[in-house]
Amino acid sequence: MNIVTQLQQQRKLLALALPMIFSNITTPLLGLVDTAVIGHLEHAYYLGGIAVGSMVVSIMFWLTGFLRMSTTGVVSQALGENNPPLAWSYVFHSLGLALTISLIMLLTQSPLSNLAFGLIGASEQVTTFAQVYFDIRIFSTPAVLANLVILGYLVASRQIKWLVYQLLCINIINIVLDIIFVVYFEWGVAGAASASVIADYCGLVLVIAVVYPALKSQNIGQLVHFNYAILQRLFRLNRDIFVRSLALQLCLAFITATGAGFGDVYVAANAILLNLFMLASYGLDGFAYAAESLVGFAKGQRDRHKLHQTVCQSAGWCAVVGLSFAIALWLWGSTWIGWLTDIAGVRDLAVQYLPWLIAVSCVAWLSFIMDGVYVGLTLSHVMRNSMLVACAVFFSLWYVAADWHNDGLWLAFCGFMLARGLTLTGHYMLSYRQAKL
């Protein structure tokens, strides 16, 4: 491709990625507001209750993220084929799956919460208020899951700006209602949960209004008609991505649980380092989202050269973000840690393990971008297998280096991120050379 075409592709990539990066960076705002509002109540267990309750709900919603990823992949390919009716048919079938899963989660909310809170083992007061939060927040499920599907369509159709607008809408409504319900109505934890539920449904209404004009031109009756082949493909994609997400969550939970065995100071230090890593993930995810849409579109067009160019350009930008963050950690990491905690023991331990976070940042960018590429390619079984291999690497390294204690844990995490990226990259390069993509 000539230089003009390459520059145009670069602009498309940045036009998709930059709004997503901005959107991701604003995500922690809501958690800070919830913490600030509830944190001013008279007892600490209110804050503990909302922290535990929101964590359980967040994990449940995060595990259903396959709805967005699978929708993005199949819709972007259908749009690349210039087949909007097929794209919308995928959206409607995904919505059917989302509502079915929502119903199951609502019907089983009691055993789900009992299992989750039993495993966490918080104090009785914290668990009581966590249950209050959970019992209200769970009614966001239909809105959250339906929203994942529609967001998948918006990413695939490159309407990224609406993701930013929606997030701003949800956050503003949530912040305002938080203050009204908790401060003025004195509803406490129930007020914070109610504010989130209302904000989630408002966000869903916004994106429905956005996509309705495009939907109106389609034959609704034909779109909602049950298609076994479409449902079978979605089920296969969702199953594989769910297994992949569950395996990822298992490794992250193991890091937290094992760190807890080393002592409270280690838990706190590891949490600070992982929170710093989240800053890098905001930028990396932005380019991964862009890759999902552009790779899927190129595959739908059966344009191998455009597909490969998108992969290379996305990987290049992700490498810049990951390595730049590693350099920033090397230069200012100690200062950032000092901003996050003034507890000397925690601060000193976090600084001691900072080189491991720098190492993770140097290798993790590859796994982020290749995840986005494989969502666009809808090769979910490869993503699943790659994650299982990475998990095997993680636990193997931990078994070998367990005597290193926290150093061994960070070595295993570094190997885990590297294995994810290398397995997907190796599969991609082999498949591309064999003209299988």
C-alpha positions as CSV (number, residue, x, y, z in Angstrom):
1,M,0.0,0.0,0.0
2,N,1.2,3.5,-0.7
3,I,2.1,6.1,1.9
4,V,-1.3,7.9,1.5
5,T,-3.3,4.8,2.2
6,Q,-1.1,4.0,5.2
7,L,-1.6,7.5,6.7
8,Q,-5.4,7.2,6.1
9,Q,-5.3,3.9,8.0
10,Q,-3.3,5.5,10.8
11,R,-5.9,8.2,11.1
12,K,-8.7,5.7,11.3
13,L,-6.8,3.8,14.0
14,L,-6.2,6.9,16.1
15,A,-9.7,8.3,15.6
16,L,-11.0,5.1,17.2
17,A,-8.4,4.6,19.8
18,L,-8.1,8.0,21.3
19,P,-11.8,8.4,22.4
20,M,-11.6,5.0,23.9
21,I,-8.5,5.9,25.9
22,F,-10.3,9.1,27.2
23,S,-13.3,7.0,28.0
24,N,-11.2,4.4,30.0
25,I,-9.3,7.1,31.9
26,T,-12.6,8.6,33.2
27,T,-13.8,5.1,34.5
28,P,-12.2,5.4,38.0
29,L,-14.1,8.7,38.6
30,L,-17.3,6.9,39.6
31,G,-15.5,4.7,42.1
32,L,-13.8,7.8,43.6
33,V,-17.2,9.6,44.0
34,D,-18.8,6.5,45.6
35,T,-15.9,6.3,48.0
36,A,-16.0,10.0,48.8
37,V,-19.7,10.0,49.5
38,I,-20.0,6.8,51.5
39,G,-16.6,7.5,53.1
40,H,-18.1,10.5,54.9
41,L,-20.7,8.4,56.8
42,E,-20.1,7.7,60.4
43,H,-18.9,4.0,60.3
44,A,-16.2,2.3,58.2
45,Y,-18.3,-0.7,57.5
46,Y,-20.5,1.3,55.2
47,L,-17.5,1.9,52.9
48,G,-16.4,-1.8,53.4
49,G,-19.9,-2.9,52.5
50,I,-20.1,-1.0,49.2
51,A,-16.5,-2.0,48.3
52,V,-17.2,-5.7,48.8
53,G,-20.7,-5.5,47.2
54,S,-19.5,-3.6,44.1
55,M,-16.6,-5.9,43.7
56,V,-18.8,-9.0,43.5
57,V,-21.2,-7.3,41.1
58,S,-18.3,-6.0,39.0
59,I,-16.8,-9.4,38.7
60,M,-20.1,-10.9,37.6
61,F,-20.6,-8.2,35.0
62,W,-16.9,-8.4,33.9
63,L,-17.3,-12.2,33.2
64,T,-20.2,-11.4,30.8
65,G,-17.9,-9.1,28.8
66,F,-17.9,-11.9,26.1
67,L,-21.2,-10.3,24.9
68,R,-19.5,-7.2,23.8
69,M,-16.4,-8.9,22.3
70,S,-18.3,-11.5,20.3
71,T,-20.8,-8.9,19.0
72,T,-17.9,-6.6,17.9
73,G,-16.2,-9.4,16.0
74,V,-19.2,-10.7,14.1
75,V,-20.8,-7.3,13.4
76,S,-17.6,-5.8,12.1
77,Q,-17.1,-8.7,9.7
78,A,-20.7,-8.4,8.5
79,L,-20.3,-4.7,7.9
80,G,-17.0,-5.4,6.1
81,E,-19.1,-7.7,3.8
82,N,-21.5,-4.8,3.3
83,N,-24.3,-6.8,4.9
84,P,-26.1,-4.6,7.5
85,P,-29.1,-7.0,7.9
86,L,-26.7,-9.7,8.9
87,A,-25.0,-7.4,11.4
88,W,-28.3,-6.4,12.9
89,S,-29.4,-10.1,13.1
90,Y,-26.3,-10.8,15.1
91,V,-27.1,-7.9,17.4
92,F,-30.7,-9.1,18.0
93,H,-29.5,-12.7,18.7
94,S,-26.9,-11.3,21.1
95,L,-29.6,-9.3,22.9
96,G,-31.6,-12.5,23.3
97,L,-28.6,-14.2,24.9
98,A,-28.0,-11.1,27.1
99,L,-31.6,-11.1,28.4
100,T,-31.6,-14.8,29.0
101,I,-28.4,-14.6,31.0
102,S,-29.8,-11.6,32.9
103,L,-32.9,-13.6,33.8
104,I,-30.8,-16.5,35.1
105,M,-28.7,-14.2,37.2
106,L,-31.7,-12.5,38.7
107,L,-33.3,-15.8,39.5
108,T,-30.2,-17.2,41.1
109,Q,-29.1,-14.0,42.9
110,S,-29.5,-15.4,46.4
111,P,-27.2,-18.5,46.0
112,L,-24.7,-16.4,43.9
113,S,-24.4,-13.7,46.7
114,N,-24.2,-16.3,49.5
115,L,-21.4,-18.1,47.7
116,A,-19.5,-14.9,46.9
117,F,-19.7,-13.4,50.4
118,G,-19.0,-16.7,52.0
119,L,-15.7,-17.0,50.0
120,I,-14.7,-13.4,50.8
121,G,-15.2,-13.9,54.6
122,A,-15.7,-10.2,55.5
123,S,-17.0,-9.1,58.9
124,E,-20.7,-9.5,59.7
125,Q,-21.4,-5.8,59.4
126,V,-19.5,-5.4,56.1
127,T,-21.3,-8.5,54.7
128,T,-24.7,-7.1,55.8
129,F,-24.2,-3.9,53.9
130,A,-22.5,-5.6,51.0
131,Q,-25.7,-7.7,50.7
132,V,-27.8,-4.6,50.7
133,Y,-25.8,-3.1,47.9
134,F,-25.8,-6.4,45.9
135,D,-29.6,-6.9,46.3
136,I,-30.3,-3.6,44.7
137,R,-27.4,-3.4,42.2
138,I,-28.2,-6.8,40.7
139,F,-31.3,-5.2,39.1
140,S,-28.9,-3.4,36.7
141,T,-28.1,-6.7,35.1
142,P,-30.6,-6.5,32.1
143,A,-29.4,-2.9,31.3
144,V,-25.7,-3.7,31.7
145,L,-25.8,-6.9,29.6
146,A,-27.9,-5.3,26.9
147,N,-25.6,-2.3,26.9
148,L,-22.6,-4.6,26.3
149,V,-24.2,-5.9,23.1
150,I,-25.0,-2.4,21.8
151,L,-21.6,-1.2,22.7
152,G,-20.2,-4.1,20.7
153,Y,-22.2,-2.8,17.7
154,L,-21.0,0.8,18.2
155,V,-17.4,-0.3,18.4
156,A,-17.8,-2.5,15.2
157,S,-19.5,0.4,13.4
158,R,-16.8,2.8,14.6
159,Q,-19.2,5.1,16.4
160,I,-16.8,5.3,19.3
161,K,-17.7,8.9,20.3
162,W,-21.1,7.6,21.7
163,L,-19.2,5.3,24.1
164,V,-17.6,8.5,25.6
165,Y,-20.9,10.4,25.7
166,Q,-22.6,7.4,27.3
167,L,-20.0,7.0,30.0
168,L,-20.2,10.7,30.8
169,C,-24.0,10.5,31.0
170,I,-23.8,7.5,33.3
171,N,-21.1,9.1,35.5
172,I,-22.9,12.5,35.8
173,I,-26.3,10.9,36.6
174,N,-24.6,8.6,39.1
175,I,-22.7,11.3,40.8
176,V,-25.8,13.6,41.1
177,L,-28.0,10.8,42.4
178,D,-25.3,9.6,44.8
179,I,-25.3,13.0,46.4
180,I,-29.1,13.3,46.5
181,F,-29.8,9.7,47.8
182,V,-26.9,9.4,50.2
183,V,-26.4,12.9,51.5
184,Y,-29.8,14.4,51.4
185,F,-32.2,11.4,51.5
186,E,-29.7,9.6,53.9
187,W,-30.3,6.2,52.2
188,G,-26.7,5.2,52.8
189,V,-25.4,2.1,50.9
190,A,-28.9,1.5,49.4
191,G,-28.8,5.0,47.9
192,A,-25.4,4.4,46.2
193,A,-26.7,1.2,44.7
194,S,-29.9,2.8,43.6
195,A,-28.1,5.6,41.9
196,S,-26.0,3.1,39.9
197,V,-29.1,1.2,38.8
198,I,-30.8,4.3,37.5
199,A,-27.7,5.5,35.8
200,D,-27.2,2.2,34.0
201,Y,-30.7,2.3,32.6
202,C,-30.3,5.9,31.5
203,G,-27.1,4.9,29.7
204,L,-28.9,2.1,27.9
205,V,-31.7,4.5,26.8
206,L,-29.1,6.8,25.4
207,V,-27.4,4.2,23.2
208,I,-30.8,2.8,22.1
209,A,-31.7,6.3,20.9
210,V,-28.3,6.4,19.0
211,V,-28.8,3.2,17.1
212,Y,-32.5,3.5,16.5
213,P,-32.2,5.5,13.2
214,A,-30.0,2.8,11.7
215,L,-32.3,0.1,13.0
216,K,-35.5,1.7,11.7
217,S,-34.4,1.2,8.1
218,Q,-34.2,-2.6,8.6
219,N,-36.9,-5.3,8.4
220,I,-37.5,-5.8,12.1
221,G,-39.5,-9.0,11.6
222,Q,-36.7,-10.6,9.6
223,L,-34.1,-9.6,12.1
224,V,-35.8,-11.1,15.2
225,H,-36.5,-14.3,13.3
226,F,-34.6,-17.2,15.0
227,N,-31.6,-18.3,13.1
228,Y,-29.9,-21.4,14.5
229,A,-26.6,-20.9,12.6
230,I,-26.2,-17.4,14.0
231,L,-27.1,-18.5,17.5
232,Q,-24.7,-21.4,17.3
233,R,-21.8,-19.2,16.2
234,L,-22.5,-16.7,19.0
235,F,-22.7,-19.4,21.6
236,R,-19.4,-20.9,20.5
237,L,-17.7,-17.5,20.6
238,N,-19.2,-16.6,23.9
239,R,-18.3,-19.9,25.5
240,D,-14.7,-19.6,24.5
241,I,-14.3,-16.0,25.6
242,F,-16.0,-16.8,28.9
243,V,-13.5,-19.6,29.6
244,R,-10.7,-17.2,28.6
245,S,-12.1,-14.5,31.0
246,L,-12.6,-17.0,33.8
247,A,-9.0,-18.3,33.5
248,L,-7.7,-14.7,33.6
249,Q,-9.7,-13.9,36.7
250,L,-8.4,-17.1,38.3
251,C,-4.8,-15.9,37.9
252,L,-5.6,-12.4,39.2
253,A,-7.4,-13.8,42.2
254,F,-4.5,-16.2,42.9
255,I,-2.1,-13.2,43.0
256,T,-4.3,-11.4,45.5
257,A,-4.9,-14.5,47.7
258,T,-1.3,-15.6,47.6
259,G,-0.1,-12.1,48.4
260,A,-2.4,-12.1,51.4
261,G,-0.5,-15.1,52.7
262,F,2.7,-13.1,52.8
263,G,1.1,-10.4,55.1
264,D,-1.0,-7.3,54.9
265,V,1.9,-5.1,53.8
266,Y,2.4,-7.3,50.7
267,V,-1.3,-7.2,49.8
268,A,-1.3,-3.5,50.0
269,A,2.0,-3.1,48.0
270,N,0.8,-5.5,45.3
271,A,-2.5,-3.7,45.1
272,I,-0.8,-0.4,44.5
273,L,1.4,-1.8,41.8
274,L,-1.5,-3.4,40.0
275,N,-3.5,-0.2,40.2
276,L,-0.6,1.6,38.6
277,F,-0.6,-1.0,35.8
278,M,-4.3,-0.3,35.2
279,L,-3.2,3.2,34.0
280,A,-1.3,1.6,31.2
281,S,-4.2,-0.8,30.4
282,Y,-6.4,2.2,29.7
283,G,-4.2,3.2,26.8
284,L,-3.6,-0.3,25.6
285,D,-7.3,-1.2,25.6
286,G,-8.0,1.9,23.4
287,F,-5.9,0.5,20.6
288,A,-7.2,-3.1,21.2
289,Y,-10.8,-1.8,20.7
290,A,-9.8,0.0,17.5
291,A,-8.1,-3.2,16.3
292,E,-11.3,-5.2,17.0
293,S,-13.3,-3.1,14.6
294,L,-10.7,-2.5,11.9
295,V,-9.5,-6.1,11.8
296,G,-13.0,-7.5,11.7
297,F,-14.0,-5.0,8.9
298,A,-10.9,-6.0,6.9
299,K,-11.7,-9.7,7.3
300,G,-15.2,-9.1,6.2
301,Q,-13.8,-7.4,3.1
302,R,-11.4,-10.3,2.6
303,D,-8.6,-7.8,2.3
304,R,-5.5,-9.6,3.8
305,H,-3.2,-6.6,3.2
306,K,-5.4,-4.2,5.0
307,L,-5.9,-6.6,7.8
308,H,-2.1,-7.2,8.2
309,Q,-1.4,-3.5,8.0
310,T,-4.0,-2.8,10.8
311,V,-2.4,-5.5,13.0
312,C,1.1,-4.0,12.5
313,Q,0.0,-0.4,13.1
314,S,-2.0,-1.3,16.2
315,A,0.8,-3.3,17.6
316,G,3.2,-0.5,16.9
317,W,1.1,2.0,18.8
318,C,0.5,-0.4,21.7
319,A,4.3,-1.0,21.9
320,V,4.8,2.8,22.2
321,V,2.2,3.0,25.0
322,G,3.5,0.0,26.9
323,L,7.2,1.0,26.7
324,S,6.5,4.7,27.4
325,F,4.7,3.6,30.5
326,A,7.6,1.4,31.5
327,I,10.0,4.4,31.1
328,A,7.6,6.6,33.1
329,L,7.6,4.1,35.9
330,W,11.4,4.0,35.9
331,L,11.6,7.8,36.1
332,W,8.6,8.6,38.4
333,G,7.3,5.3,39.8
334,S,8.6,5.9,43.3
335,T,6.9,9.4,43.3
336,W,3.6,7.9,42.1
337,I,3.7,5.3,44.8
338,G,4.3,8.0,47.4
339,W,1.2,9.8,46.2
340,L,-0.9,6.6,46.6
341,T,0.2,5.8,50.2
342,D,2.0,7.5,53.1
343,I,2.4,4.2,55.0
344,A,6.2,3.8,55.1
345,G,6.2,0.0,55.1
346,V,3.8,-0.3,52.2
347,R,5.5,2.5,50.2
348,D,9.0,1.0,50.6
349,L,7.8,-2.5,49.7
350,A,6.0,-1.3,46.6
351,V,9.2,0.6,45.5
352,Q,11.2,-2.6,46.0
353,Y,8.9,-4.5,43.6
354,L,8.6,-1.7,41.1
355,P,11.1,-3.3,38.7
356,W,8.8,-6.2,38.3
357,L,6.0,-3.9,37.2
358,I,8.3,-2.2,34.7
359,A,9.1,-5.6,33.3
360,V,5.4,-6.5,33.0
361,S,4.7,-3.2,31.2
362,C,7.5,-4.0,28.7
363,V,5.8,-7.3,27.7
364,A,2.1,-6.9,28.4
365,W,1.3,-4.6,25.5
366,L,1.5,-7.5,23.0
367,S,-1.2,-9.5,24.8
368,F,-3.6,-6.6,24.8
369,I,-3.3,-5.8,21.1
370,M,-3.4,-9.5,20.1
371,D,-6.6,-10.0,22.1
372,G,-8.2,-7.2,20.1
373,V,-6.9,-8.7,16.8
374,Y,-8.4,-12.1,17.6
375,V,-11.7,-10.6,18.7
376,G,-11.9,-9.0,15.3
377,L,-11.0,-12.3,13.6
378,T,-13.6,-14.1,15.8
379,L,-11.1,-16.9,16.5
380,S,-12.3,-17.3,20.0
381,H,-11.0,-20.8,20.4
382,V,-7.4,-19.5,19.8
383,M,-7.9,-16.9,22.5
384,R,-9.2,-19.5,24.8
385,N,-6.3,-21.9,24.2
386,S,-3.8,-19.1,24.5
387,M,-5.1,-18.1,27.9
388,L,-5.0,-21.7,29.1
389,V,-1.4,-22.0,28.0
390,A,-0.6,-18.8,29.7
391,C,-2.3,-20.0,32.9
392,A,-0.2,-23.2,32.7
393,V,2.9,-21.0,32.4
394,F,1.8,-18.9,35.3
395,F,1.3,-21.8,37.7
396,S,4.4,-23.6,36.5
397,L,6.6,-20.6,37.1
398,W,5.0,-20.1,40.5
399,Y,5.6,-23.8,41.4
400,V,9.3,-23.4,40.4
401,A,9.8,-20.0,42.1
402,A,7.5,-20.3,45.1
403,D,10.5,-20.1,47.4
404,W,11.1,-16.5,46.1
405,H,7.7,-15.6,47.7
406,N,6.5,-12.2,46.3
407,D,9.3,-12.2,43.7
408,G,8.1,-15.6,42.5
409,L,4.5,-14.3,42.2
410,W,5.6,-11.3,40.0
411,L,7.8,-13.6,37.9
412,A,4.8,-15.8,37.3
413,F,2.6,-12.8,36.4
414,C,5.3,-11.5,34.0
415,G,5.5,-14.9,32.3
416,F,1.7,-15.1,32.1
417,M,1.5,-11.8,30.2
418,L,4.4,-12.7,27.9
419,A,2.9,-16.2,27.2
420,R,-0.5,-14.7,26.2
421,G,1.1,-12.3,23.7
422,L,3.6,-14.7,22.2
423,T,1.2,-17.6,21.7
424,L,-1.3,-15.3,19.9
425,T,1.4,-13.6,17.9
426,G,2.9,-16.9,16.9
427,H,-0.4,-18.3,15.7
428,Y,-1.2,-15.1,13.8
429,M,2.2,-15.0,11.9
430,L,1.9,-18.7,11.0
431,S,-1.7,-18.4,9.8
432,Y,-0.9,-15.2,7.8
433,R,2.0,-16.8,6.1
434,Q,-0.1,-19.9,5.2
435,A,-2.9,-17.6,3.9
436,K,-5.4,-18.9,6.4
437,L,-6.5,-15.4,7.4
